[in-house]
Amino acid sequence: MSNSIKKLLDRSDNFLRRMLGKPAWDFNRFVTDPRKPQGQRWPFKTLMRSLLFGFLTLRGSLRGVESLTETAFDERVPDSTLYDFVSKFGSAEVAQLRAQLHAQVRTDWRSKSLEPVGLPCGVAAVDNKTVWTGAVAAAHDPEAQIVHPKTGPPYAQLRVVRSVLISAAAKPVIDQVVIRHDTNEGGTFPEVFVVLETNYGGLIRVYSMDAGFCSKANGDLVAGADKVYIFGLKGNQPELFKEAQRLLGSLTTPAVSTDWESYQGDRIRSHLYRTSEMAGYHGWSHLRQVWRIEKEIIKGQTGEVERENRYFVTNLPAEEFRPPQILYVVRSHWGIENNCNWTMDVIWDEDSKTWCGQGLGIRALGLLRAMAYNLISLLRCRYLRNRDRRRAEKESWRDWGDRLFLLITREGARLLAPNPVITGN
């Protein structure tokens, strides 16, 4: 092992033990053990930490978690034990895990780890995400929604509303809750908004959402709390969309344009067009601006020019964000896709591999996965020395999973301690 890798492991070790030693990471403090008292062989904390460490080290199954514990701990925790444990989680325990995630984020907020980067204030992206798809007969969660496609048999899916602090370098998950079977993401937003404001009122100034959340009722809710909404605008709001296209569609002089960038052999840049002429339009008394973001693409192989346009409505005062910051925040919205959702799907196989589908296991494991994602993101983006951080941000998530595997198998017993001891480098 090279000396530089050893130093990186030592710093990661200190970070992990420091974080896990904080009250917000004490599962016993927040979550009730769902098992009956009789016959409990494994401590609650051992089982919870085993699952968390499994996600941190990118294990692909509970069998992989079992192998990890055999190497890292004094005893092997059977995958059947972990499966049975997760399957017992009910709505109360899931709600407690969600509250623990909130507490962890507030701890990071107090430690100045979530300061905005490139923006003057905190911005949260709120989006929907499918976390499980399967046969109708395999849908054990009562909130699974049955989908009837035009072709093919019906299937079931479980979706969540996930909120990510896209203004922070680490882009942490700050909330996640299942979408009830009788509603959609837009209908779930009011309860999500209350939870976000209760837990992070002073952290978040702007809520960025796609067109599925765009409604006057949701706009009223955000504006009524003296906060800012940015909604994607599409045909589900036909009057607004038609007027926005009329006013902005033919403009050719942008307020600002980005520099050309190379992407997969193409050249890409973005242009911002905006207007305040729709202020208060169609009963949206709080509406102040409408934006058109045009993406200009020069195809590398043919030289052909393609243009894609997206529209947005917002109550953001015109002077609050400069034009380059508007382009930045719109682009940052996709941090919830490119940083978080992509990572969950590609690295953790969130939408294709389910460790436990019984009971509310998918929800509980989803929250633990979000906690693991947040830990690795903070380590990569905030807690390493500048030189190591630049190197870490270039490395893949799988590299970090391998590195944390080495760390946890080396330090597993100490990481299970009630208050992990912090040592120097």
N, C-alpha and C positions, 0 to 999 in steps of 0.2 A: 504494500500500500504506500503510495507516495506521501510525502510529508504534507503537501497541500491538501490532499484528500483527507488525511488524518485530522488536520486542523479544522476542515470544514465539518467533519463528523463531530468533533468535539464541540464546536459552536452550535451545531444542530442539536446535540445532546443537551447542552445547557438551555437552549431555547425550549426544547420539548419538556424538560423537567420543570423549568420555570413556569411554563404555561399550565401544565397538568397539576402543579402545586397550588394554583389559584383556586379560590372557593368556587368560581363559576364553572370549573371543570370537575368538581366533585359530584359524581352522579348520585351518591347517597344523599346529598344535600337537597337535590331537586326532584328526583324520580323515586316513586314508590316501587318496591320490588313486586312484580306481578305474580310471583309464585306463592303457593301456600307454604306456611312455615315448616310443615313436616317434611323431613327427608331432603333438606337442602344440603347438598354436598359442597357446591361451589359458592363462594361469596358473590354477592350481587356485583360488587365493584370489579371482580376478576372477569366476570362474563361481559360486562359493559366495556371494560378496557380491551378485552380480547377482540370484540367486534370493532371498536375504534381503531385498534392497531391493525386489524385486518384491512380496513379501508386505507389507512395511512400507507401501508406497504403494498397496496394494489392487489391484494389477493382476489382471485376470481370466483371463489366459492367458500362456503363454510368448511369444506374439506381443506382448502388452503389455509383458512384461519386455524384449523386444528393443527396442521403441520407447523404453523408459526408458533403456536403456544408450546408445542413439544420442544422446539428449539429454544424459545425465549424464557419459558417459565420452568419451574421445577416439575410440573406435571402437564400432561397433555389434556386439553379440554376437548372432549369429543364433539364432532360436528352435530351429532344427534342431540346432545345436550344444548348446544347453542340454538339449534332449530326449535326445539321444544320451548326454550326460554323466550325467544323472540315471538313465537306464536301466541304467547299468553298476554302480550301487550294489548291493552284496551284503550279506549278513548281518553281516559284519565291519564294514563302513563304517557301517551303520545302528546297530550297537551302539556304535560310536565317537561318532556324533552324539548318541546317548542319553546317553553319559557326559559329553559336552560340555554338554548341557542341565543335567545335575546340577551340573557345575562352575560354570556361570553362576548357578544358584540359590544355591549355597553362597557365591559372591562377594557376591551381594545380601544374604544372611543376615549375613555378616561386616560389611557396611556399615550394618547396622541398618535396612535397607529393608523387612524382613519382620516387623516387630514386630506382635503381635496387637492388633486393634482391637475393643473391646467384649467381649473374652474374656480370661480369665486365663492362657491358654496357647495354644500352636500347635495348630491343628486342620486336618487334611487330609481332603478329601472324595475318595473313590475311586469311580469310576463307569465304566460301559462306554459306548462311543460307536461308532456305525457311521460309518466314514470313506469307504466306497465301496460302491456297489451297482450291479450291472450284469449283463449276460448271462453265462451260465456259460462260454461260449467266450471271453469277454474277461477271465476271471479268471486273470491271470498270476502273482499272488502265491501261493505254495504253501500259505499258511495261510488263503486265502479259504474261507469256509464256504458250502456249497450249501444253499439253503433250498427246501423243497418245500411250497408253500402248498396249502391245501385246494382253491382254485380258481386256475387260471392255471398257466403253465409254471414250472419251477424257475428260480431266479436265484441269483446269487452275491453275497456281501457280505464285506467286510473290517471287522473290529471291533477296537477297542483298549480297554485299560484305561487311563484317563486319571486322573491324580491332580492335584488343585489345592489350594493352600494357602489355604483359605477364611477363615482368621483374619486374613490380611494384607489391607491395603486394596487392593492391586493384584490379588489373587487369581491369582497366577501358576501356570502349569502347572509342576509339579515332576517329573513323570515321565509317560511314555507308552510303552506296549509293546503289540504286537499280541497278540490272543487266538488261540491255536493252534486249528486246525480241529477238533481232537479233544476240545476242552474248552469251558468257558464262563467267564464273569467270576469266578464263585465259585471255580472250579478254578485260575484264574490268580492269584488274590490271594496265595497263599503266596509265590510268587516275587517278586511286586511288593512285598510287605511286607518281605522281606529286603533288597531294593534300597533301599527308602525308609529303613529303619532304618540301613543301612550308610552312606547318604549324609547323612541328616538326623536321626539319632537324638536329638540334643539339641534339635531344632527342633520336632518333632511330639510332642505328648502324647496327642491324641485322633484316632482314625480314624473318620470318619463314612461309612456305606455304606448303599445301599438294600437291599431284601429279597433281591435276587439274590445278594448276598454272605453272607447270614445263614446260618450253619451253626455247629454246635458246634465243628467242627474249626478254623474261622477264628477263633471266639471264644477257643478254647484258645491259638491262636497269639499273638493280640494280648495276652491276659491274661498268658500265660507270659513275655512280654517286659516286663511291668510297665507296659503301656500300656492305654489305654482304647478300647473299641469302642462305637460307637452304630450298631446295625443297624436298618433298617426291618423291620417284622414284618408278614408276610402269611401266606397260606395254605400257603406252602411249608414252614412250620414249624407244622403243625396243632395240636400239643399246646400249644405256647407261645401261639399265637394265640387258641385257644379259651379258655384260662385268662385271658389278658389281657383279652379281651372280657368274661368273666364278672366279673372284679374291677373293671374300670374303666368298662365300657360304660354302667352306669346312674348313675354319679356325676354330680352336677349342681353341686357347689361346687368351682370350680377352685382350684388353688394360686396361679395368677396369670392375668391376662388382659391382652392388649394394648389400647391405645386403638383406637378406630375409625379406619380409613383409607379413603380414597376410591380406587377402582380401576375404571376403565372404566365409570363411571356407577353402580357398586355401592358398598356400604359393607361393609367386611370387618374382622373382628378374630379373634384366636386365643385359645384357652383351653388351659391345661395341667392335666392330671390325672395323678397319678403314685402308684405304690405300691411298697413294698418287700416286700410279702407273698410275692412270687414269688422271692425270693432263694434261689439254689441249686436252683431248680425243674427237674425233668426231666433231672437230670444236669448241668445248667449250674452247676457249683459256683461259678463266678466271677460269675454274674448277681446284680446288686444292685438294679436298679430297672427298672420298666416304665413307659412313658409313653403317654398318649393325648393327641394334639394335635387339638383340634377347631377347625376353621375355620368361623366363623359368617358367613354372607353374606346381606345384605339386598339383593335385586334392585332396582335403581333404577327400572325401568319398572313393576314390578308390586307392589313392597313385600313379596313373598314371602320367607320365610326358608329358606335352604338350609344344611345342615350336612354337613361332610366330616370324617371321622375318620381319623387315621393313628396307628399304634402303633409303638413303638420299645422295644428291649431294650438294656440297657447295663450294664457293670460299673463305671460312674462312681460313686464314693462320693457319698452323698447330700449331704454338706456341701461338695463341691468346686465345684459350680456352683449359684448362686442361681437360683430359679425363672425370673426374667426372662432370665437367661443361657441357660437350657435352651431357652426359646422362641427366643432369638436364634441359638443354634447350629443348631437344627433349620431355622430359616429360612435361615441362612447356607449350609446344605448345598446349597440350590438355587442358590447362587452358581456352582457348577460348571455348572449348566444355564443360568442367566440371564446370567451374566457371560462364561463361557468357551464352552460348547458352542453357545449361541445366536449368539455373535459369530462363531465359526468357521463356522457354517452360513449365517447371513444376510449377514455382511460378506465372508467369504472363499469362500462357496459350497463349503465343504469336502465336503459329502456329494453334491454334484451336478456339480462341475467338477473334472476330474482333469487336471493339467498333464502328467503322464506315468504311464501305467499299466503300463509294461513293467518287468520285473524286480521290484525292491523299491522302485520309485520312489515309490509312494504312502506308504510308511513314511518314507522319507527326507524327502520334502516335508512330511509331517505334522509331523516334528520341527522343521524350519525354520519352518513356520507357527507352531508353539508358541513358538519363540524370538522371532519378530516380535510375536506377541501380548503376550508378557512385556515386551518393550521398550516398546511403546506404553502398556501398562497402568502400568508404573513411571513413565513420563514424566507421564502424566495424574494419577496418584494420589500421587506422592512427590516428584518432582524439580523441580516448578515452585514459584515463590513462592506463598504462600497465596492471594493474590488471583487470580493466574493459574490456580492449581489449581482453585479453585471454578468459575471460568469453563470450564476445560478439561473438568471432569467433567460439565458440562451439555451439552457439544458432542458430536456424533455421532462414531462411528468413521470415517464417511466424511469428515467435516470434517478429522479428523486424517490420514487417508490423503492428502487433497488437500494439506494443509499439509506433510506429509513429502515429497510429490512435489515441491513447490516447493523444499524444502530440499535434497533429494538431487540434483535437476537442477542446483541452484546449486553444490553442494559435492561432487559425485560423485567427482571425481578425488582430492580430499583425503581423502575417506572411504575410498578404496581404499588409501591410504598404509599402510605397515607399522605405523607408530605415529602415528596422527592427532594433529596439533598442536592443543593447546587454546589458544584465544585468549579474551580477555575479551569482555564484552558490548559 
